[in-house]
């Protein structure tokens, strides 16, 4: 391999430097497929003096895919770069091959980053990839985020070559005498991106010379606007929740970005929310009763709890059974405990129609439904909320209320009652028995 002359100011090295995505001293994990773009990225990182570890994932989707792994291994050996290599051994995820391969690849890169202690993961997408992404998103229908083509940064993943064209990549490699691999998938017109690259964009460029670079400039403007929206939306997040009023008072693009960030904070993979998801989430913020929700990808659910909008796991797998503990007590003052009259036969159960209670410290008898609403218990939790009964009468709504008829005064002999296994913390003025799972 011929190294570049000193003080080289080619587009690839300049694009890497001017992206501002890599900081001196960062340990960089470079995703290397062996193709032109990732090979150029690896060489540019070496020339820039970054601490580098390379990572290659063999999707095992094509016969002879191990030859690409061998090529990358040999390249890294010659460059003196540590390589993390993995071959797929599990079944492909359901859905499209491209989407499944992408999911597995990024999961591998996350593992490799953790293993090597890298600060960032560098991906070798180029200006051509940005334009192809813009066209694909426009064909499917997209908003401002889609007009970016792809973001320069998403978490620890960075794309420092988004201002570098594929023609510059080829020239960069030729100057160094490096022969990259050519992925057969890049010429398979069964893939929409390949058809955009080989048919649609060349036709547009023939009819409107310069339109490809105009697409790229438009994508850069969209990226700047999207970054501004993300900053505005982030100010309305309070941890893993936001208020309905913050959503309804925001312009729709800001509100939609707020929903994306809320989903990401809850552990949702990006990108995953469709336009239909976002529209349903925004409708949920409109005036209406609490306890409503919207199911989201990856087992998550957006729900309304009082005025708060929060995203939680849709299903509680392996949820332990609630536990009722009853013992004799001389009248202690332990917090989080209910004290009921001695001699009651207590049991756990769940809500049925018509249940009522006169809560301790409240006024009059109330429906269980109203007690749940006032405590802002999400609708999906109400049927699984364990209740304590004395015979058929409701004695305790754990974490929320105790029956005034069955409670004892402080210091009197009583039954010392605790419950473990309520679905969530709730808003209640009382300190009552009930510990979330």
C-alpha positions, 0 to 999 in steps of 0.5 A: 500500500502506498501512503499519501504524501504529507500535508494531504488536503484531499476531500476524505481527510478534510471531510473527516476533520471538518465533520467535528464528530471525532475529538482528539483522544477519542478511542474510535471503533471503525465499522469496516465491511471491506468495501470502498467507503469503510476502507477509506474511513479506516485509512483516514482515521489512521492518517488522522492519528486516532486510536482505532479498533476495527469491527467487522460483522459477517452476516453470513447471507451470501456464499463465500461471505467469509472471504470478506472477513479474511480480506478485512483481517488481512487489511487490519493486520497490514495496518497494525489495527486491532480487529473485532470480528463476529459471524452470525450464528443465530436466525435472522430476525423476522421482516426484511433481510436488510432491516434484520441485517442492520439490527444484528450489525448494530447490536454487534457494534454495541457489543464491540464498543463495550468490549473495547472501551471505544468512545464512538463508533464511526460508520462510513456513510457518504454524501451519496448515501445521504442523497439516496436516503433523501430520495428513498424517504421522499418516495415513501413520504417523510417529514423534516427528519427524513429529509436529512437522509440520515443523521450525522450522529445518533448516540455513540454512532457517528458518520464523519464522511457525510460531506464526502462523495463516493468519487472522492473515496475512489480517488483516495484509495487509488492514490494509496494503491488500495483495492477494496472489496465490491459487495454484490448486494450493491448491484442487486436491483431487488433493493430499492436503494440500488434502484435509486442509485443506478436508475432514478438519480442518474435520470434526474441528473441527466434531466437536471444537471447538478440536482444530486448536489442540490439534494445534498444541500437541502439535506444539510439545511434539513439537518440543521433545522432538525437539530434545532427542533431536537434542542427545543424538544429536549427542554420539555422532557423531564426524565422519562416523562413529559406533560400533556400541556408541553405537547399540546402547546408545541408546534407539531414538528416540535411535539413529534420530536418530543415523542421521539425523544420520550420513546428513546429515553424509554429504551426504544430503538431508533428509528422505529416510530412510523408516522402513524405511531407519532400521530396516535401519540399526539392525539393521546395528548389531547384533552380526555380522561387519564388511563389511555395508551398507545402501543409502540414498537419493541414492547413499549406503551405510551400512557397518560397518568394524570397530566403526565405522558410516560412510556413503559413496558407493555407487558410485564413478563415473569411478574411475581405474584403479589404477596400478602403478609399479616401478623399480630401487632401491638400498634406500631408506627411503621411507615408503609403498613396498614393496621386493621382490626384483629380477627379479620380473615384477609385475602388477596383478590382483584377488582370486580364490578361494584366495589366500594370503600369508605377510605380512611381520612376521606369523606363518604363511601367511594367507588373503587373506580374513582379511587383509582382515577384520583390516585392516577392509576393507569387504566391498564394497571387497574385489573392487575392491581392486587386488593386486600379483602376481609370476606367480600368487603374491600379492606385495602387498596395497596399503596392508595387507601385503607377502609375506615371501618376496618382500620384501628387507632394508633397504639391499639392491638391490630393486624399488621398488614403489608402487600408486595407486588403492586404494579407501580407507584401512584399519587396518594397523600397516604403512606399505605401498604404496597411495594411496587414490583 
